[in-house]
């Protein structure tokens, strides 16, 4: 814990760390399964949609627009082309609703980020769609607390190495806070940094990870973002 | 011309400045009009699609995925929901082809960028989809010539002001090179910088602009990117 307490730069993930995201996707998944329930059971719909998303990830990247296109493709496939156009239009509208959804901060985020920003340098590091993530940062009311906002196509070890170099941050002086072991914690630990994992009740299949690199004293799991200031000695 | 010659930092737009883009969209538009030709004439298709794109721009931002979603929505609207699902799937595939399209550099770009990069600090400044633009930068073979690559959701005056501040560039020492008067030239001239307009044979309706701010000695129109090294005294 000693190491973490002295980290001068704190990185925050955004989706499901600062604000709700996966719950919005999950509600859309429910409507999607209902729309296709005359054709297939929920398991088949879930499995096929996930497979389409994974196949398209390289081309589409993360975010709502790619999800919507994958959902349309899957619906056509699962109905053997029998889905009527007005139901496809409903999928387009579901995607649009997601993009227009209000930004709902997680409990404790506003106070915690404000408190830490007075004492540490804060970076917001998120992957996904540039337009949508920019919108969410703006609507969150948190932008002024962050020294830098970086939206990147992928959050892996080389991304973090580049970002930290670009901002002149020594990995050993860096603590990353996020809900995804795969995107927020593992790559930072591998670089010699610290990670604070704050699990979200839902995790997208693609973000699941079983093993972390060994990082004695550099990794902690928190029940809430509210546990962060005490961890930093604030 | 004297001012421009001494600019220490040169910004390059990407789509239709470094590599072909609008020609790819135009080929897709042709196939789109053909697909809908049983329902409406080309003018109506063009006009309705453009209106949908403009209405969705705030939510979708720029790029192929948003274009594909707007094309699907427009096709459903223009056929009163009668378009069959397999034709919608064809639109999804057209979008995918655009995302997988090889990056084709404009004539003279490879040599010119290589030549200037030895003598000036080079920034690549592009708007659009993060995943797709990142892919194109990587595939272009030009990345190593640029000191920084910035992909932003919009290229307006405040974006340029922020980017130049972030990279410690005095606007008076900055020359922006691009095909769009609206996104590449006008905002930079307004900040006191220089602009070199290299028109592309096709211009998307949204990028058209009639008037530039007065900028005596700070604006030039070039026939080709090859005219840039002489402009810089190289």
Interface residues (C-beta under 8 A of the other chain):
Chain A: X56 X59 X60 X61 X62 X65 X66 X68 X69 X72 X73 X76 X79 X81 X82 X83 X84 X85 X86 X88 X89 X92 X95 X96 X99 X100 X128 X129 X130 X131 X132 X134 X151 X152 X153
Chain B: X56 X59 X60 X61 X62 X65 X66 X68 X69 X72 X73 X76 X79 X81 X82 X83 X84 X85 X86 X88 X89 X92 X95 X96 X99 X100 X128 X129 X130 X131 X132 X134 X151 X152 X153
